[in-house]
Amino acid sequence: MDKKKLLKQLGQLGFPLMETSEDPDVSEALAEVVKSSELRLWEGFPVLLANVAEEHSFDYEMVLKHLNQKEKKNFKLLVLLALALYENNKLRFSWANRLKNNFSKKDNENLKKIRNYLVHDEGVSLGGKLIHPSRLKETFQNYFERNAKKTRQLKERHEELSLEYSLSQLFSAKQKELFNKKLKGLPLTKTEKEYYSRTVKKKVSAIANPELHRLAQKLMDY
């Protein structure tokens, strides 16, 4: 696989190097990251693995079929490094637990060793390269901060749309306009003030009634 195609697939799998709309080959993409021996991609492997395992079909054995013996060793170490980082961040994934259930005694010992390296900010030797915990943690943290920001934005947008829908159920377009103008402290014309007091204010008063709100909530539970 050429580098351009690999970067496009990684973008699709959650490692934001390049966006793509194509369906990625998960096993091949993970294998190519291992084969690349690029430090930047290896530092991003925990991000990639977490996203792949949660959003796509991840098959550990299938990835191994794309690798030679040396690459298989590096892949296992990258997986152990990722799991150690998750544990260091107190993250628990059901797929990770299933994976660890198939580990050998030596694998579990190596996992514990790598976790200790991360805790003490000691470099981890992998495939002839030294992975620095600070860079590894920064890459991982940056991803989750971006993800959290996106989640907050989606939640805020959902709340905006939900409020807009609810207002539309109670007010006409003109009444909703006056409601928003009054809420924002914008000046109203004489006609708008009269219409607001005569119609909109009565509805707002009803909405603000705590007993009415309680009864409405009770009805929603039925």
GULUM-947465 format. One line per field, with one value per residue: residue in three letters; y, x, z of N, C-alpha, C, O in turn. Coordinates in Angstrom, 2 decimals. Layout:
residuo <- c(ALA/...)
n_c2 <- c(Y/...)
n_c1 <- c(X/...)
n_c3 <- c(Z/...)
ca_c2 <- c(Y/...)
ca_c1 <- c(X/...)
ca_c3 <- c(Z/...)
c_c2 <- c(Y/...)
c_c1 <- c(X/...)
c_c3 <- c(Z/...)
o_c2 <- c(Y/...)
o_c1 <- c(X/...)
o_c3 <- c(Z/...)
This chain:
residuo <- c(MET/ASP/LYS/LYS/LYS/LEU/LEU/LYS/GLN/LEU/GLY/GLN/LEU/GLY/PHE/PRO/LEU/MET/GLU/THR/SER/GLU/ASP/PRO/ASP/VAL/SER/GLU/ALA/LEU/ALA/GLU/VAL/VAL/LYS/SER/SER/GLU/LEU/ARG/LEU/TRP/GLU/GLY/PHE/PRO/VAL/LEU/LEU/ALA/ASN/VAL/ALA/GLU/GLU/HIS/SER/PHE/ASP/TYR/GLU/MET/VAL/LEU/LYS/HIS/LEU/ASN/GLN/LYS/GLU/LYS/LYS/ASN/PHE/LYS/LEU/LEU/VAL/LEU/LEU/ALA/LEU/ALA/LEU/TYR/GLU/ASN/ASN/LYS/LEU/ARG/PHE/SER/TRP/ALA/ASN/ARG/LEU/LYS/ASN/ASN/PHE/SER/LYS/LYS/ASP/ASN/GLU/ASN/LEU/LYS/LYS/ILE/ARG/ASN/TYR/LEU/VAL/HIS/ASP/GLU/GLY/VAL/SER/LEU/GLY/GLY/LYS/LEU/ILE/HIS/PRO/SER/ARG/LEU/LYS/GLU/THR/PHE/GLN/ASN/TYR/PHE/GLU/ARG/ASN/ALA/LYS/LYS/THR/ARG/GLN/LEU/LYS/GLU/ARG/HIS/GLU/GLU/LEU/SER/LEU/GLU/TYR/SER/LEU/SER/GLN/LEU/PHE/SER/ALA/LYS/GLN/LYS/GLU/LEU/PHE/ASN/LYS/LYS/LEU/LYS/GLY/LEU/PRO/LEU/THR/LYS/THR/GLU/LYS/GLU/TYR/TYR/SER/ARG/THR/VAL/LYS/LYS/LYS/VAL/SER/ALA/ILE/ALA/ASN/PRO/GLU/LEU/HIS/ARG/LEU/ALA/GLN/LYS/LEU/MET/ASP/TYR)
n_c2 <- c(-1.20/2.22/5.28/7.46/6.29/4.86/6.92/8.10/6.03/5.86/8.26/7.78/5.85/7.17/8.44/11.50/12.37/12.59/13.06/10.82/9.29/6.73/3.22/1.75/-0.82/-2.43/-4.31/-4.38/-1.71/-1.33/-3.15/-1.96/0.33/-0.74/-1.87/0.45/1.63/4.21/6.72/8.67/7.56/5.26/6.38/7.32/5.01/3.92/5.63/5.08/2.30/2.24/3.63/2.08/-0.41/0.25/1.37/-0.08/-3.32/-5.20/-7.49/-9.29/-11.53/-11.49/-9.25/-10.09/-11.84/-10.29/-9.69/-10.21/-12.23/-10.52/-8.17/-9.00/-9.24/-6.58/-5.56/-6.82/-5.66/-2.99/-3.15/-3.92/-1.66/0.23/-0.78/-0.51/2.24/2.91/1.82/3.36/5.74/5.14/3.96/1.75/-0.90/-3.19/-4.83/-4.78/-6.14/-8.69/-9.27/-9.34/-11.59/-13.64/-13.47/-14.54/-15.61/-14.29/-12.15/-10.68/-9.99/-8.34/-6.33/-5.21/-4.29/-2.34/-0.59/0.36/1.74/3.85/5.10/6.08/7.75/6.78/5.98/3.80/1.01/-0.02/-1.96/-1.08/1.60/4.45/5.18/7.98/8.56/11.04/12.22/10.27/10.26/12.88/12.90/11.09/12.37/14.75/13.79/12.82/15.15/16.64/14.97/15.09/17.78/17.85/16.22/17.79/19.97/18.77/18.04/20.55/21.62/19.85/20.47/23.08/22.70/21.16/22.98/24.88/23.42/22.92/25.51/26.12/24.55/25.88/28.60/30.93/31.89/34.69/35.19/33.69/35.10/37.53/36.57/35.76/38.24/39.71/38.16/38.56/41.17/43.11/46.06/46.70/47.53/49.77/48.46/45.80/45.53/45.71/43.46/41.48/41.67/41.09/38.51/36.78/37.01/35.84/33.15/32.65/33.07/30.93/28.79/29.20/28.49/26.52/24.35/23.57/22.78/20.57/18.84/18.44/17.10/14.81/13.70/13.09/10.90/8.86)
n_c1 <- c(0.85/0.58/1.89/0.13/-2.39/-2.48/-2.48/-4.94/-6.67/-6.13/-7.14/-9.85/-10.17/-9.97/-7.61/-6.50/-5.09/-5.63/-8.62/-11.19/-13.66/-13.90/-14.41/-12.41/-9.83/-9.53/-7.75/-5.60/-4.79/-3.96/-1.86/-0.17/0.58/2.18/4.21/5.28/7.07/7.25/7.75/5.88/3.43/3.44/3.35/0.80/-0.65/-2.12/-4.38/-5.47/-6.01/-7.89/-10.02/-10.56/-11.25/-13.58/-15.28/-15.10/-14.64/-12.42/-9.87/-7.56/-5.99/-6.29/-4.88/-2.29/-1.82/-0.96/1.62/5.20/7.48/9.09/7.62/5.25/6.01/6.54/3.98/2.55/3.84/3.12/0.38/0.36/1.55/-0.44/-2.58/-1.45/-1.29/-4.00/-4.80/-3.26/-4.56/-6.85/-8.88/-11.35/-12.04/-14.25/-13.49/-10.74/-10.37/-11.20/-9.20/-6.96/-7.51/-6.62/-3.93/-0.54/1.41/3.82/3.17/1.45/3.24/4.96/3.15/2.65/5.22/5.61/3.58/4.57/6.79/5.51/4.22/6.38/7.44/9.40/11.32/10.07/11.32/10.97/10.98/13.54/13.31/12.82/10.20/8.80/7.15/5.89/5.31/3.68/1.53/0.64/-0.24/-2.35/-3.99/-4.63/-6.22/-8.50/-9.38/-10.16/-12.16/-13.93/-14.63/-15.96/-18.12/-19.36/-20.10/-21.93/-23.87/-24.67/-25.72/-27.82/-29.40/-30.08/-31.63/-33.65/-34.82/-35.69/-37.60/-39.45/-40.29/-41.56/-43.80/-45.35/-45.49/-46.36/-44.67/-44.21/-44.72/-42.70/-40.53/-40.81/-40.59/-37.88/-36.64/-37.37/-36.16/-33.49/-33.23/-33.75/-35.03/-38.59/-41.19/-44.04/-46.35/-45.46/-44.91/-47.48/-48.68/-47.08/-47.61/-50.33/-50.56/-48.15/-46.87/-48.70/-48.56/-45.90/-45.98/-47.57/-45.91/-43.88/-44.98/-44.50/-46.02/-47.52/-45.43/-44.53/-46.72/-46.78/-44.35/-44.97/-46.97/-45.42/-44.09/-45.87)
n_c3 <- c(0.00/-0.90/0.56/0.49/0.19/2.58/4.52/3.95/4.63/7.36/8.23/7.89/9.81/12.15/12.90/12.59/9.95/7.32/5.53/4.31/2.24/1.63/2.30/4.72/4.78/7.54/8.83/7.03/7.06/9.73/9.76/7.89/9.23/11.20/9.59/8.48/10.24/11.04/13.36/14.13/13.34/14.88/17.41/17.32/17.32/19.60/19.61/17.10/17.33/19.44/18.29/16.01/17.15/18.51/16.59/14.23/12.64/14.32/14.03/15.55/14.82/12.07/11.31/11.83/9.73/7.68/8.23/8.65/10.65/12.27/12.13/13.28/15.92/16.55/16.21/18.27/20.45/20.06/20.46/23.15/24.22/23.65/25.22/27.74/27.92/27.88/30.32/31.98/31.72/32.95/31.42/30.29/28.19/26.69/24.58/24.85/27.22/26.44/24.64/26.30/27.75/26.21/26.33/26.87/29.73/29.59/27.93/29.60/31.58/30.15/29.53/32.03/32.57/30.57/31.28/33.69/32.74/31.44/33.58/35.00/33.17/31.39/28.48/25.91/24.33/21.05/18.26/17.51/17.91/20.05/22.00/23.35/26.37/26.96/24.47/23.42/25.24/24.87/22.19/22.39/24.29/22.97/20.91/22.29/23.47/21.25/20.37/22.52/22.40/19.96/20.62/22.57/20.98/19.25/21.09/22.03/19.68/19.26/21.47/20.84/18.54/19.65/21.43/19.62/18.23/20.28/20.93/18.58/18.76/20.55/19.96/17.37/14.31/14.41/17.10/18.27/17.36/18.75/21.35/21.40/20.90/23.15/25.11/24.53/25.13/23.25/21.64/21.36/19.10/19.46/18.65/18.71/21.44/22.52/21.36/22.41/25.18/25.17/24.09/23.86/26.37/28.13/27.46/28.09/30.83/31.59/30.90/32.71/35.08/37.86/38.81/36.61/34.99/36.46/36.25/33.51/33.16/34.56/32.94/30.71/31.58/31.44)
ca_c2 <- c(0.00/3.42/6.10/8.30/5.46/4.53/8.09/8.26/5.02/6.20/9.33/7.14/5.04/8.01/9.10/12.62/12.81/12.94/12.55/10.03/8.77/5.33/2.25/1.27/-2.20/-2.25/-5.16/-3.96/-0.39/-1.54/-3.83/-1.01/1.21/-1.51/-1.99/1.75/1.96/5.67/7.01/9.44/6.63/4.37/7.16/7.45/3.69/3.74/6.34/4.31/1.03/2.50/4.02/0.92/-1.45/0.72/1.75/-0.99/-4.72/-5.42/-8.90/-9.36/-12.58/-11.08/-8.31/-10.88/-12.49/-9.34/-9.36/-11.24/-12.53/-9.32/-7.22/-9.53/-8.90/-5.14/-5.36/-7.21/-4.65/-1.79/-3.43/-3.86/-0.25/0.87/-1.23/0.09/3.65/2.97/1.56/4.53/6.78/4.57/3.66/0.33/-1.30/-4.61/-5.54/-4.89/-7.22/-9.96/-9.47/-9.71/-12.95/-14.58/-13.20/-15.50/-15.07/-13.35/-10.95/-9.92/-9.44/-7.21/-5.27/-4.59/-3.59/-1.14/0.32/0.99/2.71/5.03/5.76/6.78/8.55/6.21/5.62/2.40/0.57/-0.81/-2.07/-0.26/3.01/4.79/5.94/8.79/8.60/12.37/12.41/9.27/10.75/14.11/12.52/10.45/13.38/15.67/13.14/12.75/16.51/16.98/14.15/15.63/19.06/17.53/15.71/18.94/20.76/18.05/18.13/21.92/21.77/19.09/21.23/24.22/22.22/20.72/24.17/25.49/22.60/23.13/26.85/26.09/23.90/26.78/29.95/31.14/32.44/36.05/35.12/33.19/36.22/38.46/35.85/35.84/39.64/40.07/37.41/39.16/42.57/43.98/46.97/46.33/48.65/49.89/47.38/44.54/45.50/45.42/42.06/40.64/41.66/40.52/37.11/36.02/37.02/34.89/31.80/32.57/32.95/29.55/27.92/29.41/27.96/25.27/23.26/23.13/22.05/19.28/18.00/18.08/16.09/13.59/13.16/12.56/9.61/7.85)
ca_c1 <- c(0.00/1.41/1.71/-1.05/-3.56/-2.43/-2.90/-6.37/-7.36/-5.98/-8.10/-11.16/-10.18/-9.97/-6.34/-6.77/-4.01/-6.27/-9.99/-11.57/-15.03/-13.85/-14.41/-11.05/-9.54/-9.01/-6.59/-4.49/-4.34/-3.19/-0.62/0.69/1.14/3.28/5.28/5.85/8.14/7.29/7.54/4.64/2.30/3.49/2.88/-0.65/-1.27/-3.18/-5.58/-6.01/-6.54/-9.10/-11.08/-10.86/-11.92/-14.90/-16.13/-14.97/-14.39/-11.00/-9.52/-6.13/-5.36/-6.31/-3.76/-1.05/-1.66/-0.32/2.93/6.23/7.75/9.57/6.51/4.29/6.54/6.31/2.53/2.15/4.35/2.30/-0.89/0.64/1.77/-1.75/-3.34/-0.82/-1.67/-5.41/-4.85/-2.65/-5.58/-8.03/-9.89/-11.67/-12.76/-14.61/-12.68/-9.38/-10.41/-11.26/-7.88/-6.03/-7.82/-5.87/-2.49/0.28/1.98/4.87/2.49/0.96/4.43/5.41/2.16/2.93/6.50/5.38/2.77/5.49/7.57/4.67/3.98/7.62/7.89/10.61/11.15/9.76/12.03/10.09/11.44/14.73/12.99/12.50/8.96/8.78/5.81/5.29/4.74/2.60/0.40/0.15/-1.00/-3.58/-4.80/-5.13/-7.31/-9.69/-9.88/-10.88/-13.37/-14.84/-15.11/-16.95/-19.30/-20.03/-20.71/-23.11/-24.87/-25.19/-26.55/-29.04/-30.20/-30.61/-32.71/-34.73/-35.49/-36.36/-38.79/-40.42/-40.86/-42.45/-45.03/-46.11/-45.62/-46.31/-43.38/-44.12/-44.63/-41.35/-39.61/-40.94/-40.04/-36.42/-36.23/-37.54/-35.16/-32.18/-33.25/-33.83/-36.20/-39.80/-42.02/-45.27/-47.25/-44.89/-45.10/-48.90/-48.93/-46.35/-48.35/-51.67/-50.54/-46.93/-46.58/-49.59/-48.01/-44.65/-46.38/-48.04/-44.73/-43.07/-45.68/-43.83/-46.99/-47.81/-44.24/-44.53/-47.76/-46.33/-43.32/-45.65/-47.63/-44.39/-43.65/-46.91)
ca_c3 <- c(0.00/-0.91/1.76/0.33/0.47/4.00/5.29/3.74/5.43/8.78/8.47/8.01/11.02/13.35/13.16/11.68/9.09/6.07/5.50/3.14/2.31/1.24/3.39/4.90/5.13/8.89/9.09/6.18/7.52/10.96/9.38/7.21/10.26/11.81/8.60/8.14/11.19/11.25/14.77/14.30/13.24/16.04/18.56/17.19/17.26/20.61/19.15/15.98/17.81/20.22/17.37/15.17/17.93/18.91/15.46/13.09/12.99/14.57/14.19/15.86/14.02/10.66/11.12/11.83/8.43/6.77/8.77/8.82/12.06/12.97/12.19/14.25/17.24/16.74/16.34/19.62/21.37/19.88/21.13/24.59/24.53/23.64/26.39/28.92/27.92/28.29/31.76/32.63/31.69/33.61/30.41/30.24/26.98/26.74/23.58/25.39/28.22/25.71/24.06/27.37/28.20/25.37/26.46/27.61/30.96/29.20/27.43/30.76/32.25/29.32/29.68/33.33/32.45/29.75/32.08/34.65/31.97/31.21/34.87/35.39/32.01/30.80/27.09/25.59/23.14/20.19/16.88/17.30/18.13/21.43/22.06/24.56/26.96/26.90/23.13/23.30/26.03/24.26/21.00/22.86/24.96/21.96/20.19/23.12/23.67/20.02/20.35/23.54/21.88/18.93/21.31/23.19/19.92/18.79/22.15/22.03/18.48/19.51/22.42/20.10/17.67/20.51/21.92/18.46/17.96/21.37/20.77/17.41/19.17/21.42/19.42/15.92/13.90/14.93/18.57/18.59/17.10/19.89/22.51/21.33/21.02/24.56/25.86/24.26/25.55/22.08/21.71/20.63/18.67/20.25/18.24/19.21/22.89/22.78/20.97/23.37/26.44/24.97/23.68/24.17/27.81/28.79/27.24/28.85/32.23/31.78/30.84/33.92/36.25/38.28/38.95/35.24/34.55/37.17/35.66/32.16/33.33/34.98/31.76/29.82/32.12/31.20)
c_c2 <- c(1.25/4.32/6.94/7.52/5.13/5.71/8.34/7.26/5.34/7.33/8.78/6.35/5.85/8.66/10.24/13.14/13.28/12.31/11.75/9.55/7.29/4.43/1.68/-0.23/-2.13/-3.03/-4.72/-2.63/-0.52/-2.19/-2.86/0.00/0.53/-1.56/-0.67/2.10/3.46/5.98/7.74/8.52/5.68/5.09/7.33/6.13/3.48/4.44/5.52/3.02/1.22/2.81/2.84/-0.11/-1.05/0.91/0.76/-2.42/-4.95/-6.89/-9.01/-10.36/-12.22/-10.11/-9.07/-11.52/-11.59/-9.09/-10.53/-11.37/-11.30/-8.32/-7.68/-9.17/-7.43/-4.84/-5.70/-6.18/-3.35/-1.95/-3.35/-2.43/0.50/0.50/-0.62/1.56/3.81/2.80/2.76/5.70/6.32/4.38/2.16/0.04/-2.80/-5.41/-5.74/-6.02/-8.59/-10.29/-9.95/-11.12/-14.01/-14.38/-14.34/-14.83/-14.03/-12.04/-10.06/-9.29/-8.22/-6.03/-4.50/-3.75/-2.28/-0.11/1.06/2.03/4.00/5.82/6.61/7.59/8.08/5.78/4.13/2.03/-0.36/-0.79/-1.20/1.22/3.22/5.69/6.66/8.90/9.95/12.61/11.47/9.77/12.01/13.82/11.95/11.47/14.34/15.09/13.17/14.14/16.97/16.23/14.68/16.95/18.82/17.05/16.85/19.78/20.10/18.13/19.51/22.14/21.03/19.85/22.44/23.81/21.77/21.91/24.84/24.74/22.86/24.49/26.88/25.43/24.84/28.14/29.93/31.76/33.84/36.06/34.64/34.29/37.20/37.85/36.00/37.27/40.09/39.40/38.04/40.64/43.56/44.85/46.48/47.60/48.69/48.75/46.03/44.41/45.12/43.95/41.10/40.52/40.94/39.01/36.31/35.91/36.02/33.46/31.59/32.37/31.52/28.57/27.99/28.85/26.61/24.08/22.69/22.31/20.66/18.32/17.54/16.98/14.74/12.91/12.51/11.20/8.50/7.23)
c_c1 <- c(0.88/1.01/0.44/-2.31/-3.63/-2.95/-4.40/-7.16/-7.27/-6.94/-9.49/-11.29/-10.00/-8.67/-6.27/-5.56/-4.58/-7.65/-10.24/-12.99/-15.07/-13.89/-13.00/-10.97/-8.80/-7.72/-5.37/-3.92/-3.49/-1.84/0.35/1.31/2.34/4.47/5.99/7.07/8.29/6.90/6.22/3.42/2.26/3.01/1.36/-1.38/-2.35/-4.48/-6.27/-6.67/-7.85/-10.27/-11.53/-11.68/-13.33/-15.84/-16.12/-14.75/-12.88/-10.74/-8.00/-5.41/-5.30/-5.17/-2.45/-0.78/-0.96/1.15/3.90/6.56/8.19/8.44/5.44/4.72/6.29/4.83/2.06/2.61/3.55/0.94/-0.72/0.85/0.45/-2.56/-2.78/-1.22/-3.13/-5.52/-4.30/-3.64/-6.90/-9.20/-10.10/-12.49/-13.04/-13.76/-11.26/-9.31/-10.44/-9.89/-6.90/-6.28/-7.06/-4.35/-1.80/0.80/3.04/4.26/2.03/2.12/4.94/4.45/2.41/4.21/6.33/4.56/3.62/6.37/6.78/4.44/5.18/8.23/9.23/10.32/10.91/10.45/11.14/10.61/12.64/14.49/12.64/11.27/8.90/7.35/5.13/4.63/3.55/1.34/-0.20/-0.72/-2.36/-4.53/-5.42/-6.31/-8.59/-10.25/-10.67/-12.21/-14.41/-15.44/-16.20/-18.24/-20.10/-20.75/-21.98/-24.24/-25.52/-26.13/-27.88/-29.98/-30.84/-31.80/-33.92/-35.53/-36.29/-37.65/-39.87/-41.08/-41.87/-43.79/-45.94/-46.41/-45.68/-44.95/-43.18/-43.97/-43.25/-40.31/-39.61/-40.37/-38.52/-35.91/-36.30/-36.45/-33.78/-32.12/-33.29/-35.09/-37.37/-40.54/-43.27/-46.23/-46.78/-45.08/-46.54/-49.22/-48.25/-47.15/-49.68/-51.64/-49.34/-46.70/-47.44/-49.07/-46.74/-44.96/-46.83/-46.87/-43.93/-43.72/-45.09/-44.78/-47.36/-46.64/-44.20/-45.54/-47.39/-45.28/-43.94/-46.33/-46.62/-43.91/-44.66/-46.72)
c_c3 <- c(0.00/0.25/1.69/0.69/1.96/4.83/5.15/4.59/6.92/9.15/8.68/9.31/12.29/13.70/12.16/10.91/7.76/6.03/4.23/3.31/1.94/2.47/3.53/5.13/6.46/9.13/8.29/6.66/8.78/10.66/8.73/8.18/10.92/10.86/8.33/8.98/11.40/12.69/15.02/14.26/14.42/17.29/18.52/17.20/18.34/20.23/18.07/16.45/18.58/19.30/16.50/15.94/18.33/17.72/14.30/13.59/13.10/14.85/14.33/14.96/12.54/10.36/11.01/10.48/7.41/7.14/8.77/10.30/12.85/13.16/13.18/15.67/17.55/16.93/17.75/20.64/21.27/20.57/22.65/25.04/24.61/24.88/27.68/29.04/28.34/29.80/32.54/32.71/32.31/32.64/30.34/28.98/27.04/25.75/24.07/26.43/27.54/25.11/25.12/27.90/27.42/25.45/27.22/28.89/30.64/28.68/28.59/31.54/31.48/29.43/30.97/33.27/31.68/30.52/33.11/33.97/31.79/32.49/35.27/34.25/31.45/29.37/26.89/24.28/22.33/18.76/16.57/17.48/19.60/21.44/23.41/25.11/26.85/25.55/22.92/24.02/25.41/23.04/21.39/23.48/23.96/21.20/21.02/23.43/22.45/19.97/21.33/23.07/20.84/19.56/21.94/22.14/19.41/19.81/22.17/20.84/18.65/20.44/21.75/19.24/18.49/21.03/20.80/18.15/19.02/21.26/19.64/17.74/19.95/20.80/17.90/15.59/14.47/16.43/19.01/18.40/18.27/21.17/22.55/21.47/22.48/25.42/25.72/24.64/24.40/22.16/20.85/20.21/19.55/19.94/18.77/20.71/23.24/22.48/21.95/24.67/26.32/24.73/24.20/25.67/28.57/28.64/28.04/30.33/32.54/31.80/32.13/35.18/36.66/38.40/37.58/34.69/35.18/36.54/34.25/32.20/33.70/33.80/30.80/30.28/31.82/29.81)
o_c2 <- c(1.34/4.16/7.12/8.03/5.12/5.52/8.76/7.60/5.11/7.35/9.25/6.20/5.30/9.39/9.99/14.23/14.24/11.17/11.97/9.42/6.67/4.83/1.17/-0.85/-1.81/-2.47/-4.69/-2.44/0.10/-1.82/-2.92/0.46/1.16/-1.34/-0.67/2.77/3.93/5.55/7.46/8.69/5.33/4.50/7.48/6.10/2.93/3.91/5.31/2.69/0.45/2.32/2.64/-0.61/-1.91/0.65/0.76/-2.68/-4.90/-7.48/-8.84/-10.06/-12.59/-10.15/-8.74/-11.73/-12.06/-8.35/-11.69/-10.68/-11.06/-7.70/-6.86/-8.85/-7.07/-3.97/-4.96/-5.85/-2.68/-1.02/-2.78/-2.03/1.31/1.36/-0.27/2.05/4.73/3.54/3.11/6.53/7.00/4.62/1.40/0.68/-3.58/-6.53/-6.75/-6.76/-9.53/-11.45/-10.86/-11.77/-15.13/-15.04/-14.99/-13.63/-13.01/-10.96/-8.85/-8.20/-7.20/-4.87/-3.26/-2.66/-1.24/1.09/2.25/3.08/5.10/7.05/7.70/8.05/8.89/5.28/3.30/2.65/-1.35/0.27/-0.65/2.03/2.30/6.81/6.03/9.30/10.02/13.15/11.84/9.71/12.18/14.41/12.28/11.44/14.71/15.79/13.51/14.29/17.60/16.78/14.72/17.21/19.51/17.41/16.88/20.24/20.77/18.27/19.64/22.76/21.53/19.89/22.79/24.47/21.98/21.86/25.29/25.35/23.01/24.62/27.56/25.70/24.63/28.76/29.06/32.11/34.16/36.83/35.13/34.39/37.65/38.54/36.32/37.51/40.76/40.02/38.05/41.29/44.71/44.41/45.93/48.61/47.75/48.17/45.22/43.32/44.31/43.29/40.04/39.42/40.25/38.30/35.30/34.83/35.41/32.66/30.52/31.59/30.97/27.65/26.99/28.76/25.65/22.94/21.48/21.30/19.68/17.14/16.40/16.05/13.68/11.69/11.50/10.42/7.32/6.36)
o_c1 <- c(1.82/-0.05/-0.24/-3.19/-4.72/-3.77/-5.05/-8.19/-8.23/-7.48/-10.23/-12.39/-9.88/-8.60/-6.00/-5.07/-4.09/-7.84/-9.59/-13.47/-16.13/-13.45/-12.45/-11.92/-7.62/-6.73/-4.26/-2.70/-2.44/-0.82/1.56/2.43/3.37/5.61/7.18/7.99/9.33/5.85/5.53/2.49/1.19/2.35/0.72/-2.61/-3.40/-5.56/-7.48/-7.77/-8.79/-11.38/-12.72/-12.68/-14.20/-17.04/-17.03/-14.69/-12.16/-11.31/-7.26/-4.35/-4.35/-4.57/-1.60/0.38/-0.43/1.84/3.50/5.95/7.71/8.31/4.79/3.88/5.87/4.46/1.28/1.88/3.32/0.42/-1.56/0.40/0.23/-3.16/-3.53/-1.46/-3.47/-6.24/-4.80/-3.57/-7.92/-10.36/-9.14/-13.52/-12.16/-13.35/-10.63/-8.33/-9.79/-9.48/-6.10/-5.37/-6.87/-3.59/-2.39/0.63/3.15/4.78/2.20/1.99/5.31/4.88/2.38/4.28/6.84/4.82/3.42/6.65/7.30/4.47/5.03/9.36/10.09/9.24/11.47/10.21/10.62/10.68/12.75/15.39/12.23/11.30/8.94/6.45/3.92/3.52/2.55/0.24/-1.42/-1.78/-3.38/-5.73/-6.59/-7.28/-9.66/-11.46/-11.72/-13.24/-15.61/-16.63/-17.22/-19.33/-21.33/-21.87/-22.99/-25.41/-26.74/-27.18/-28.93/-31.19/-31.99/-32.83/-35.06/-36.76/-37.42/-38.68/-41.04/-42.29/-42.90/-44.80/-47.15/-47.44/-45.12/-44.19/-42.10/-43.19/-42.70/-39.34/-38.56/-39.75/-37.94/-34.87/-35.40/-35.91/-32.99/-31.08/-32.90/-36.11/-37.17/-40.49/-43.52/-46.85/-47.58/-45.38/-46.78/-49.94/-48.80/-47.34/-50.11/-52.57/-49.50/-46.38/-46.98/-49.14/-46.50/-44.29/-46.52/-46.83/-43.37/-43.08/-45.18/-44.40/-47.50/-46.84/-43.87/-45.25/-47.65/-45.30/-43.50/-46.27/-46.93/-43.38/-44.33/-47.50)
o_c3 <- c(0.79/0.85/2.69/1.39/2.54/5.73/6.11/5.19/7.66/10.26/9.55/9.84/13.38/14.69/10.99/11.20/7.16/6.45/3.21/4.44/1.94/3.55/2.55/5.62/6.52/9.58/8.80/6.66/8.90/11.23/8.98/7.97/11.16/11.27/8.01/8.52/11.86/13.16/15.99/15.05/14.92/18.14/19.56/17.10/18.03/20.50/18.11/16.01/18.41/19.50/16.28/15.43/18.47/17.82/13.47/14.79/12.11/15.77/13.36/14.41/11.85/9.29/10.18/10.12/6.40/6.44/8.87/11.13/13.96/14.21/13.84/16.52/18.65/17.73/18.35/21.57/22.28/21.17/23.34/26.11/25.51/25.52/28.59/30.14/29.08/30.48/33.60/33.61/32.21/32.99/30.33/28.75/27.40/26.05/23.76/26.49/27.99/25.08/24.87/28.42/27.89/24.74/28.08/29.08/31.32/28.97/28.55/32.09/32.07/29.44/30.99/33.83/32.09/30.43/33.36/34.54/31.97/32.48/35.82/34.34/31.10/29.06/27.61/23.25/22.84/18.13/15.47/17.22/20.30/20.94/24.46/24.38/26.65/25.49/22.31/23.47/25.43/22.86/20.79/23.22/24.09/20.89/20.50/23.62/22.58/19.58/21.03/23.30/20.83/19.11/21.88/22.37/19.16/19.46/22.29/20.97/18.25/20.22/22.04/19.22/18.09/21.06/21.01/17.85/18.69/21.47/19.72/17.09/20.01/21.09/17.24/16.49/14.97/16.98/20.00/19.15/18.72/21.97/23.59/22.09/22.97/26.34/26.66/24.48/24.56/22.69/19.77/20.91/20.31/20.84/19.23/21.21/24.14/23.24/22.27/25.20/27.24/25.12/24.88/26.17/29.53/29.57/28.60/31.01/33.59/32.61/32.58/36.22/35.89/38.12/37.41/34.02/34.51/36.34/33.86/31.39/33.25/33.66/30.15/29.48/31.95/29.41)
